């Protein structure tokens, strides 16, 4: 039995399903994207499903949450 393909929308965060505010998904240069000014923990990027890596960006909420988790804190709930 095969796993169904995950839907791809480059403007949607693959972790929470909310808008990711990606500049490139909006047709703007990568330099304008919020993520170019952010420092993210590699765990935030590692949480992206393999099939969506390098195809859809995470949102700032997920990126900041995973970058600075509190002890015992759960990941953000899907929107």
JOCORRA-V128487 format. One record per residue. N is the residue number from 1. RES is the residue in one small letter. PSI is psi in whole degrees, -180 to 180 (999 if undefined). Layout:
# JOCORRA-V128487
n:N res:RES psi:PSI
n:N res:RES psi:PSI
This chain:
# JOCORRA-V128487
n:1 res:x psi:127
n:2 res:x psi:153
n:3 res:x psi:135
n:4 res:x psi:147
n:5 res:x psi:140
n:6 res:x psi:141
n:7 res:x psi:146
n:8 res:x psi:119
n:9 res:x psi:109
n:10 res:x psi:-11
n:11 res:x psi:3
n:12 res:x psi:134
n:13 res:x psi:126
n:14 res:x psi:-8
n:15 res:x psi:-43
n:16 res:x psi:-15
n:17 res:x psi:3
n:18 res:x psi:174
n:19 res:x psi:140
n:20 res:x psi:-6
n:21 res:x psi:34
n:22 res:x psi:124
n:23 res:x psi:-41
n:24 res:x psi:-36
n:25 res:x psi:-20
n:26 res:x psi:9
n:27 res:x psi:16
n:28 res:x psi:163
n:29 res:x psi:148
n:30 res:x psi:-32
n:31 res:x psi:-21
n:32 res:x psi:-7
n:33 res:x psi:144
n:34 res:x psi:-33
n:35 res:x psi:-20
n:36 res:x psi:-19
n:37 res:x psi:-3
n:38 res:x psi:154
n:39 res:x psi:115
n:40 res:x psi:145
n:41 res:x psi:139
n:42 res:x psi:-23
n:43 res:x psi:-30
n:44 res:x psi:-45
n:45 res:x psi:-35
n:46 res:x psi:-22
n:47 res:x psi:-14
n:48 res:x psi:131
n:49 res:x psi:140
n:50 res:x psi:-43
n:51 res:x psi:-18
n:52 res:x psi:-2
n:53 res:x psi:136
n:54 res:x psi:16
n:55 res:x psi:-27
n:56 res:x psi:133
n:57 res:x psi:151
n:58 res:x psi:160
n:59 res:x psi:166
n:60 res:x psi:-37
n:61 res:x psi:-49
n:62 res:x psi:-42
n:63 res:x psi:-41
n:64 res:x psi:-37
n:65 res:x psi:-48
n:66 res:x psi:-20
n:67 res:x psi:-27
n:68 res:x psi:63
n:69 res:x psi:149
n:70 res:x psi:152
n:71 res:x psi:129
n:72 res:x psi:5
n:73 res:x psi:138
n:74 res:x psi:156
n:75 res:x psi:161
n:76 res:x psi:145
n:77 res:x psi:148
n:78 res:x psi:147
n:79 res:x psi:999
